[in-house]
């Protein structure tokens, strides 16, 4: 079951995982998270770091353990994870690993209104996207291979492996859809084409839109 968290911004999860090893000030947290590629693993808005850290201190997940000053720079507050913070980190991780949650990728949003594009344009755009996917797949495969050569434990690469698997699955699905569109095997393709040829939405599509799709 998905819980309502006191601080539910995923940046909070990244912060807790970062300071788990040792206390840090906010600038160091951001530097370490960027070095670890946390902004590739989750949607992080760096501008909210100050507020997130402040809220975690308010709820007892972080505590101030000192200050630091380097040269003429302003004094920096150093934060450490609390026992409550450790429990929150572990519990949140358990939830994320065990409990599926409906997410709304931008690609799915685009696919949900794909009919507004004529089939040839939709096909061309899917082919363009597939090219980007294949480029990303090549880059991630190379990064994984390099990490393995450098002896990085697999424990710290599983999120990259997952990301690669998702890209490969999307690429395979996109290729199959493109094949159906280019071969003419896509169901209802003629109706879709007629809509864009005449500029009038076919009656069967209008009825379907008004009736709505059956529930899953």
N, C-alpha and C positions, 0 to 999 in steps of 0.2 A: 504494500500500500504506500502511495506517495504521501509524504508528510508535508505539512505546512511548516517551513523553516523560519526561524527568527531572522536570518539573513539568507535569502534564497538566490542571490546573485552568484552565478558560477565562479565569478572572480574570487568570491570568499573561499570557495573550495580550493582554488589554486593557491591562495594566500596561506591557508592552513597547511596545505601540503608542502609549501615552500619553507615556512618557518618551523615545520616539524623537526627539522634537523638542528636548527640553532636560531637564536634571536636575530632580528634584522630590523633596519629602518626601512621606510617605504620605498626609497629610491633603490635600495639594494634588492628588496622584494621584486620590484619591477624588472631590474636588470637580470636577476636570476631566472624569473619566469620567461622573459624574452629569450634568454640563452637556451632554455629548455624547450622552447617552441610551444609554450602553453597557449599562445594566441592562435596556433594552428589546431589545437585540440578542442577548443571551446571558444564561444563568442565572447571575447573580452573587450571591454571598453575601458581603456587605461585611464581616461579622465575621471572615472568613478572610484579609482583606487583609494583616494583619501577618505571618501564617504564610507566605503566598504570597511576599511580598517577601523574607522571611528565606530561604526555600528557593531563590529565584532568585539571591540573593547567594551562597548556599552552592555552587550549581552554576555560578557564574561568569557568569550572564546580567546581573546588576546589580553595581555596585560603589559603595561609599561614597565620595563626593567632598567631603564637608564637612558642617557642621551649621548650623542656623539657629535664632535665638531672637527671638521677638517679644514685647516687654514682659516681663510676669511669667510667660509661658507656659513650659512645659518645653522644653528644647533638642530640636530635631527633626533627625533624620538625613536628609541629602540623598543620593539615589541617582541614578546615571547608567547608561544602557545600555552594555554592553560590546560588543566586536566579536562575541564568541560570542552575545550576546543578540540582536544584529542578524541574525546568521545563523539563529538559532532562530526569530525572528519571521518572516523571509522564508520559511523552509522550512515552518513551521507554516501560514502563509497559503497557500502552494502546495498543501499537502495538503488543507486545508479547501475550497479552490476546485475542486480537480481530482478528489477521491476521494469518491464517495458513501459514506455510513455509515448503517447502520440506526439509526433513532432511535425512541423510544417515547413519542409524545405521549399525554397523559392522555385526550384525546378517543377515540383508538383503543382505549385500555384500556376505556373505557366502552362503546364499540360492540361490543367482543368479548363482552360479557355483556348486551347489550341485551335478549335474550330473557327475562330475569327480570322485565321490566316488561311490563304489558299494552299492546297496540298503541295504544290511545287515549292512554295516559299517555306512551308513548315519542314519539308524534307531537307531543303538546303540549310536551314538553321540547325536542324538536328545533326546534319553532317558536320557543320562548323563546330557545334558543341562536342561531337565525338572526337574531332581533331584536338580540341583543348584537353579532353579527358585522356586521350592517348599520350599527350605530352606530359600531363601530370603523373600518369601511371609510370612512364619511363623515368621521370625524376624521382619518384618515391621508391621505385625498385633500385635505382642507383644509390639512393641514400641509405636504404636498408642494407644493401650489399657492403657499402663502405663501413657502416656501423658494425656489421658482423666481422669484417676484417680487422677493425680496431678493437675487437673484443668486448663491445658493449653487451652486457647481459640482456637476454631476450626479454626479461621482466620489464625493462625500460624501453622496449620497442613495440610492445603489443598494441598500443594505440595507433602506431604508424602502420602496423600490419593490418589492423582493422580498417583504417582509412583506405589502404590500398585495396583491400578486398571489396569495400563498398564502391570504389571507383571502377574496379574491374567488373563488378556486377552491373553497374549502371551502363558501362560501355557495351557490355554484351547485350543488355536489354535494348539499348539505343540502336545497335547494329540490326537487331531483329526487326525493330519497328521500321527502320529505314528500308530494309529489304522488302517488307510488306508494302510500303508506300511506293517504292520504285517498281516493284513487280506487278502491282495492281491487286495483290491478294488481300489488302487491308479491307475488312468488312465495312460496307457503307461508303466506300471511297467515291463511288459515282454520285451519290447524293451530296456528299461534301463538295465535290467538284462543281456540281450543278448550282449549288448555292452561290459559289463565287463567280460562276459564269453569268448567272442572271441577276445577281444582287438581291435575290429574294430567298428568305429562309424557307426551305421545304416544309410542307405541312407536317410531315412525320416528326421532324426535328422540333418544330414549335410545340406540338402536342407533348413530346417527351420532356421538353424544358418546363412546360407548365405543370406536368404531372410530377416531375421530379424523379430522381433515381430511387430504386428500392433501397431500404436500409441494409447495411452490411449484416 
